[in-house]
Amino acid sequence: MQYGKKAVTRMVSGERASYERPEWAATAARHRVVYRFAQHFAPDRQVVEIGCGAGYGAHLIAQVADRVLAIDYDAEAVAAADQSWRADRLVFRVADAMSLSAADIRCDVLVSLQVLEHLPDARRFAALVAEATKACGVCILSTPNALQSFGENPYHVHEYTPPELEELLSEFFPVVDMYGVQASERALAYHSRRGRAVERLLALDFLRLRRILPQTWVRRIGGFLGERVKQHLMRSGPRLSSDTWEDEYRVAAGNLEEALDLVAVCSHAAEHE
């Protein structure tokens, strides 16, 4: 599958991977559909992405936006992104968003996908992005749906149910429209198989050493095993070896309990374009 002329070809961390790796095809498509959704809000707008990772999503948004400032705290990820997705309208910056002021990231559209679950102070983050978009902006956030998660992700501080996410964001935004990433039967089958594989791996840790080992170790081990699970699933099972996942996910309103990921479109106006 081809995602770009200079796609990043190596793992950046246990939570990040090149979108061209075959074992990440399903996960990449699941993330990419939200970026495509965010593109709808971005034409000719000033956009900030917080948590850009290896930069593929920022590259997509820059195809329609007037300018994109893509921020991530991981210098290695930003260096890989800057090397892979150079464009006149796209700027990458190393920064911890929580150390920035709202003025630093003021924009028409703020995008932050799969970030909220990593933050120990999500309320502070929500307040920051609300202030950054207060004039006339729109904020698009996504996060895994806790109702559909499996196992334990050592990178996640807290995963949200649909009511929890809406309650958090409604404290800072007058308008919160909730959507979800809905999956096809094929994608749900992959998700279910992956969940069972992760649960089997967790069962091997019957002494629950993951609770007492340093988190650095837990994340490295978890990232390695997660990669092996993806490789196994994409190379086995009916049709799972195919790398064509473009039509397996969609962003839609309603049925949020069944959504794999939650997507919130937040604003300070009754209507947003």
Contacts in CASP RR format, 6 or more apart in sequence:
PFRMAT RR
TARGET T0000
AUTHOR 0000-0000-0000
METHOD contacts of the structure
MODEL  1
MQYGKKAVTRMVSGERASYERPEWAATAARHRVVYRFAQHFAPDRQVVEI
GCGAGYGAHLIAQVADRVLAIDYDAEAVAAADQSWRADRLVFRVADAMSL
SAADIRCDVLVSLQVLEHLPDARRFAALVAEATKACGVCILSTPNALQSF
GENPYHVHEYTPPELEELLSEFFPVVDMYGVQASERALAYHSRRGRAVER
LLALDFLRLRRILPQTWVRRIGGFLGERVKQHLMRSGPRLSSDTWEDEYR
VAAGNLEEALDLVAVCSHAAEHE
1 20 0 8 1.000
1 22 0 8 1.000
1 25 0 8 1.000
1 243 0 8 1.000
1 244 0 8 1.000
2 20 0 8 1.000
3 19 0 8 1.000
3 20 0 8 1.000
3 28 0 8 1.000
3 56 0 8 1.000
4 20 0 8 1.000
4 59 0 8 1.000
4 84 0 8 1.000
6 83 0 8 1.000
6 84 0 8 1.000
6 85 0 8 1.000
7 18 0 8 1.000
7 19 0 8 1.000
7 20 0 8 1.000
7 56 0 8 1.000
7 84 0 8 1.000
8 18 0 8 1.000
8 19 0 8 1.000
8 20 0 8 1.000
8 54 0 8 1.000
8 55 0 8 1.000
8 56 0 8 1.000
8 80 0 8 1.000
8 81 0 8 1.000
8 83 0 8 1.000
8 84 0 8 1.000
9 18 0 8 1.000
9 20 0 8 1.000
9 21 0 8 1.000
10 18 0 8 1.000
10 80 0 8 1.000
11 17 0 8 1.000
11 18 0 8 1.000
11 21 0 8 1.000
11 227 0 8 1.000
12 18 0 8 1.000
12 53 0 8 1.000
12 54 0 8 1.000
12 74 0 8 1.000
12 76 0 8 1.000
12 77 0 8 1.000
12 80 0 8 1.000
13 74 0 8 1.000
13 77 0 8 1.000
13 223 0 8 1.000
14 155 0 8 1.000
14 219 0 8 1.000
14 220 0 8 1.000
14 222 0 8 1.000
14 223 0 8 1.000
14 226 0 8 1.000
14 227 0 8 1.000
15 155 0 8 1.000
15 223 0 8 1.000
16 53 0 8 1.000
16 54 0 8 1.000
16 74 0 8 1.000
16 77 0 8 1.000
17 24 0 8 1.000
17 27 0 8 1.000
17 28 0 8 1.000
17 54 0 8 1.000
17 227 0 8 1.000
18 24 0 8 1.000
18 54 0 8 1.000
19 28 0 8 1.000
19 32 0 8 1.000
19 54 0 8 1.000
19 56 0 8 1.000
22 234 0 8 1.000
22 243 0 8 1.000
23 227 0 8 1.000
23 230 0 8 1.000
23 231 0 8 1.000
23 233 0 8 1.000
23 234 0 8 1.000
23 235 0 8 1.000
24 230 0 8 1.000
25 234 0 8 1.000
25 243 0 8 1.000
25 244 0 8 1.000
25 245 0 8 1.000
26 187 0 8 1.000
26 190 0 8 1.000
26 234 0 8 1.000
26 245 0 8 1.000
26 248 0 8 1.000
27 230 0 8 1.000
28 245 0 8 1.000
29 245 0 8 1.000
29 246 0 8 1.000
29 248 0 8 1.000
29 249 0 8 1.000
30 181 0 8 1.000
30 183 0 8 1.000
30 187 0 8 1.000
30 245 0 8 1.000
30 248 0 8 1.000
30 249 0 8 1.000
30 260 0 8 1.000
30 261 0 8 1.000
31 57 0 8 1.000
31 113 0 8 1.000
31 114 0 8 1.000
32 56 0 8 1.000
32 57 0 8 1.000
32 60 0 8 1.000
33 181 0 8 1.000
33 249 0 8 1.000
33 250 0 8 1.000
33 251 0 8 1.000
34 113 0 8 1.000
34 140 0 8 1.000
34 142 0 8 1.000
34 181 0 8 1.000
34 251 0 8 1.000
34 261 0 8 1.000
34 263 0 8 1.000
35 56 0 8 1.000
35 57 0 8 1.000
35 60 0 8 1.000
35 61 0 8 1.000
35 111 0 8 1.000
35 113 0 8 1.000
36 60 0 8 1.000
36 251 0 8 1.000
37 140 0 8 1.000
37 179 0 8 1.000
37 251 0 8 1.000
37 263 0 8 1.000
38 61 0 8 1.000
38 109 0 8 1.000
38 111 0 8 1.000
38 113 0 8 1.000
38 140 0 8 1.000
39 60 0 8 1.000
39 61 0 8 1.000
39 63 0 8 1.000
39 64 0 8 1.000
41 109 0 8 1.000
41 138 0 8 1.000
41 140 0 8 1.000
41 265 0 8 1.000
41 272 0 8 1.000
41 273 0 8 1.000
42 61 0 8 1.000
42 64 0 8 1.000
42 65 0 8 1.000
42 109 0 8 1.000
43 64 0 8 1.000
43 65 0 8 1.000
44 64 0 8 1.000
44 65 0 8 1.000
44 66 0 8 1.000
45 65 0 8 1.000
45 66 0 8 1.000
45 107 0 8 1.000
45 108 0 8 1.000
45 109 0 8 1.000
46 65 0 8 1.000
46 66 0 8 1.000
46 67 0 8 1.000
46 107 0 8 1.000
46 108 0 8 1.000
46 109 0 8 1.000
47 61 0 8 1.000
47 62 0 8 1.000
47 65 0 8 1.000
47 66 0 8 1.000
47 67 0 8 1.000
47 68 0 8 1.000
47 69 0 8 1.000
47 107 0 8 1.000
47 108 0 8 1.000
47 109 0 8 1.000
47 110 0 8 1.000
47 111 0 8 1.000
48 68 0 8 1.000
48 69 0 8 1.000
48 70 0 8 1.000
48 71 0 8 1.000
48 105 0 8 1.000
48 107 0 8 1.000
48 109 0 8 1.000
48 110 0 8 1.000
48 111 0 8 1.000
48 132 0 8 1.000
49 57 0 8 1.000
49 58 0 8 1.000
49 61 0 8 1.000
49 68 0 8 1.000
49 69 0 8 1.000
49 70 0 8 1.000
49 71 0 8 1.000
49 110 0 8 1.000
49 111 0 8 1.000
49 112 0 8 1.000
49 113 0 8 1.000
50 71 0 8 1.000
50 72 0 8 1.000
50 97 0 8 1.000
50 105 0 8 1.000
50 110 0 8 1.000
50 111 0 8 1.000
50 112 0 8 1.000
50 115 0 8 1.000
50 129 0 8 1.000
51 70 0 8 1.000
51 71 0 8 1.000
51 72 0 8 1.000
51 73 0 8 1.000
51 97 0 8 1.000
51 112 0 8 1.000
51 113 0 8 1.000
51 115 0 8 1.000
52 58 0 8 1.000
52 70 0 8 1.000
52 71 0 8 1.000
52 72 0 8 1.000
52 77 0 8 1.000
52 78 0 8 1.000
52 81 0 8 1.000
52 92 0 8 1.000
53 72 0 8 1.000
53 74 0 8 1.000
53 77 0 8 1.000
53 78 0 8 1.000
53 81 0 8 1.000
54 77 0 8 1.000
54 80 0 8 1.000
54 81 0 8 1.000
54 84 0 8 1.000
55 70 0 8 1.000
55 77 0 8 1.000
55 80 0 8 1.000
55 81 0 8 1.000
55 84 0 8 1.000
55 85 0 8 1.000
55 92 0 8 1.000
56 84 0 8 1.000
56 85 0 8 1.000
58 68 0 8 1.000
58 70 0 8 1.000
58 81 0 8 1.000
58 85 0 8 1.000
58 90 0 8 1.000
58 92 0 8 1.000
59 84 0 8 1.000
59 85 0 8 1.000
59 87 0 8 1.000
59 90 0 8 1.000
61 68 0 8 1.000
61 111 0 8 1.000
62 68 0 8 1.000
62 85 0 8 1.000
62 87 0 8 1.000
62 89 0 8 1.000
62 90 0 8 1.000
65 89 0 8 1.000
65 109 0 8 1.000
66 89 0 8 1.000
67 89 0 8 1.000
67 90 0 8 1.000
67 91 0 8 1.000
68 89 0 8 1.000
68 90 0 8 1.000
68 91 0 8 1.000
69 91 0 8 1.000
69 93 0 8 1.000
69 105 0 8 1.000
69 107 0 8 1.000
70 81 0 8 1.000
70 90 0 8 1.000
70 91 0 8 1.000
70 92 0 8 1.000
70 93 0 8 1.000
71 92 0 8 1.000
71 93 0 8 1.000
71 94 0 8 1.000
71 95 0 8 1.000
71 97 0 8 1.000
71 100 0 8 1.000
71 105 0 8 1.000
72 78 0 8 1.000
72 81 0 8 1.000
72 92 0 8 1.000
72 94 0 8 1.000
72 95 0 8 1.000
73 94 0 8 1.000
73 95 0 8 1.000
73 96 0 8 1.000
73 97 0 8 1.000
74 94 0 8 1.000
75 94 0 8 1.000
78 92 0 8 1.000
78 93 0 8 1.000
78 94 0 8 1.000
81 92 0 8 1.000
82 92 0 8 1.000
85 92 0 8 1.000
97 105 0 8 1.000
97 112 0 8 1.000
97 125 0 8 1.000
97 128 0 8 1.000
98 119 0 8 1.000
98 121 0 8 1.000
98 124 0 8 1.000
98 125 0 8 1.000
98 128 0 8 1.000
100 128 0 8 1.000
102 128 0 8 1.000
102 131 0 8 1.000
102 132 0 8 1.000
102 134 0 8 1.000
103 132 0 8 1.000
105 128 0 8 1.000
105 129 0 8 1.000
105 132 0 8 1.000
106 132 0 8 1.000
106 133 0 8 1.000
106 135 0 8 1.000
107 132 0 8 1.000
107 133 0 8 1.000
107 137 0 8 1.000
108 133 0 8 1.000
108 136 0 8 1.000
108 137 0 8 1.000
108 138 0 8 1.000
109 133 0 8 1.000
109 137 0 8 1.000
109 138 0 8 1.000
109 139 0 8 1.000
109 140 0 8 1.000
110 129 0 8 1.000
110 132 0 8 1.000
110 133 0 8 1.000
110 137 0 8 1.000
110 138 0 8 1.000
110 139 0 8 1.000
110 140 0 8 1.000
111 139 0 8 1.000
111 140 0 8 1.000
112 129 0 8 1.000
112 139 0 8 1.000
112 140 0 8 1.000
112 141 0 8 1.000
112 142 0 8 1.000
113 140 0 8 1.000
113 141 0 8 1.000
113 142 0 8 1.000
114 142 0 8 1.000
114 143 0 8 1.000
114 144 0 8 1.000
114 261 0 8 1.000
115 125 0 8 1.000
115 141 0 8 1.000
115 143 0 8 1.000
116 122 0 8 1.000
116 125 0 8 1.000
116 141 0 8 1.000
116 143 0 8 1.000
116 160 0 8 1.000
116 165 0 8 1.000
117 143 0 8 1.000
117 144 0 8 1.000
117 153 0 8 1.000
117 156 0 8 1.000
117 157 0 8 1.000
117 158 0 8 1.000
117 159 0 8 1.000
117 160 0 8 1.000
118 155 0 8 1.000
118 156 0 8 1.000
118 157 0 8 1.000
119 125 0 8 1.000
119 157 0 8 1.000
120 157 0 8 1.000
122 157 0 8 1.000
122 158 0 8 1.000
122 168 0 8 1.000
123 168 0 8 1.000
123 171 0 8 1.000
126 168 0 8 1.000
126 169 0 8 1.000
126 171 0 8 1.000
126 172 0 8 1.000
127 172 0 8 1.000
129 139 0 8 1.000
129 141 0 8 1.000
129 266 0 8 1.000
130 139 0 8 1.000
130 172 0 8 1.000
130 173 0 8 1.000
130 266 0 8 1.000
130 268 0 8 1.000
132 139 0 8 1.000
133 139 0 8 1.000
133 266 0 8 1.000
133 267 0 8 1.000
133 268 0 8 1.000
134 268 0 8 1.000
136 268 0 8 1.000
136 269 0 8 1.000
137 267 0 8 1.000
137 268 0 8 1.000
137 272 0 8 1.000
138 265 0 8 1.000
138 266 0 8 1.000
138 267 0 8 1.000
138 272 0 8 1.000
139 173 0 8 1.000
139 264 0 8 1.000
139 265 0 8 1.000
139 266 0 8 1.000
139 267 0 8 1.000
140 263 0 8 1.000
140 264 0 8 1.000
140 265 0 8 1.000
140 266 0 8 1.000
141 169 0 8 1.000
141 263 0 8 1.000
141 264 0 8 1.000
141 266 0 8 1.000
142 181 0 8 1.000
142 261 0 8 1.000
142 262 0 8 1.000
142 263 0 8 1.000
142 264 0 8 1.000
143 159 0 8 1.000
143 160 0 8 1.000
143 165 0 8 1.000
143 261 0 8 1.000
143 262 0 8 1.000
144 156 0 8 1.000
144 159 0 8 1.000
144 160 0 8 1.000
144 260 0 8 1.000
144 261 0 8 1.000
144 262 0 8 1.000
145 159 0 8 1.000
145 160 0 8 1.000
145 161 0 8 1.000
145 162 0 8 1.000
145 180 0 8 1.000
145 256 0 8 1.000
145 257 0 8 1.000
145 259 0 8 1.000
145 260 0 8 1.000
145 261 0 8 1.000
145 262 0 8 1.000
146 159 0 8 1.000
146 160 0 8 1.000
146 161 0 8 1.000
146 164 0 8 1.000
147 161 0 8 1.000
147 162 0 8 1.000
147 257 0 8 1.000
148 191 0 8 1.000
148 258 0 8 1.000
148 259 0 8 1.000
148 260 0 8 1.000
149 159 0 8 1.000
150 194 0 8 1.000
150 195 0 8 1.000
150 198 0 8 1.000
150 199 0 8 1.000
151 195 0 8 1.000
151 198 0 8 1.000
151 199 0 8 1.000
151 202 0 8 1.000
152 202 0 8 1.000
152 210 0 8 1.000
153 159 0 8 1.000
154 210 0 8 1.000
154 215 0 8 1.000
154 218 0 8 1.000
154 219 0 8 1.000
154 222 0 8 1.000
155 219 0 8 1.000
160 168 0 8 1.000
160 262 0 8 1.000
162 178 0 8 1.000
162 256 0 8 1.000
162 257 0 8 1.000
162 259 0 8 1.000
162 262 0 8 1.000
165 178 0 8 1.000
165 262 0 8 1.000
165 264 0 8 1.000
166 176 0 8 1.000
166 178 0 8 1.000
166 264 0 8 1.000
169 176 0 8 1.000
169 264 0 8 1.000
169 266 0 8 1.000
170 176 0 8 1.000
172 266 0 8 1.000
173 266 0 8 1.000
173 267 0 8 1.000
173 268 0 8 1.000
174 267 0 8 1.000
174 268 0 8 1.000
174 269 0 8 1.000
175 266 0 8 1.000
175 267 0 8 1.000
175 268 0 8 1.000
175 269 0 8 1.000
175 270 0 8 1.000
175 272 0 8 1.000
176 264 0 8 1.000
176 265 0 8 1.000
176 266 0 8 1.000
177 253 0 8 1.000
177 264 0 8 1.000
177 265 0 8 1.000
177 266 0 8 1.000
178 253 0 8 1.000
178 254 0 8 1.000
178 256 0 8 1.000
178 262 0 8 1.000
178 263 0 8 1.000
178 264 0 8 1.000
179 251 0 8 1.000
179 252 0 8 1.000
179 253 0 8 1.000
179 254 0 8 1.000
179 256 0 8 1.000
179 259 0 8 1.000
179 262 0 8 1.000
179 263 0 8 1.000
179 264 0 8 1.000
179 265 0 8 1.000
180 251 0 8 1.000
180 252 0 8 1.000
180 253 0 8 1.000
180 254 0 8 1.000
180 255 0 8 1.000
180 256 0 8 1.000
180 259 0 8 1.000
180 260 0 8 1.000
180 261 0 8 1.000
180 262 0 8 1.000
180 263 0 8 1.000
181 249 0 8 1.000
181 250 0 8 1.000
181 251 0 8 1.000
181 259 0 8 1.000
181 260 0 8 1.000
181 261 0 8 1.000
181 262 0 8 1.000
181 263 0 8 1.000
182 249 0 8 1.000
182 250 0 8 1.000
182 251 0 8 1.000
182 252 0 8 1.000
182 255 0 8 1.000
182 258 0 8 1.000
182 259 0 8 1.000
182 260 0 8 1.000
183 191 0 8 1.000
183 248 0 8 1.000
183 249 0 8 1.000
183 260 0 8 1.000
184 247 0 8 1.000
184 248 0 8 1.000
184 249 0 8 1.000
186 239 0 8 1.000
186 248 0 8 1.000
187 245 0 8 1.000
187 248 0 8 1.000
187 249 0 8 1.000
187 260 0 8 1.000
189 240 0 8 1.000
190 233 0 8 1.000
190 240 0 8 1.000
191 260 0 8 1.000
193 233 0 8 1.000
193 237 0 8 1.000
193 240 0 8 1.000
194 229 0 8 1.000
194 230 0 8 1.000
194 233 0 8 1.000
197 229 0 8 1.000
197 232 0 8 1.000
197 233 0 8 1.000
198 226 0 8 1.000
198 229 0 8 1.000
201 225 0 8 1.000
201 229 0 8 1.000
210 218 0 8 1.000
233 240 0 8 1.000
234 240 0 8 1.000
234 241 0 8 1.000
234 243 0 8 1.000
235 241 0 8 1.000
249 260 0 8 1.000
251 263 0 8 1.000
256 262 0 8 1.000
265 272 0 8 1.000
END
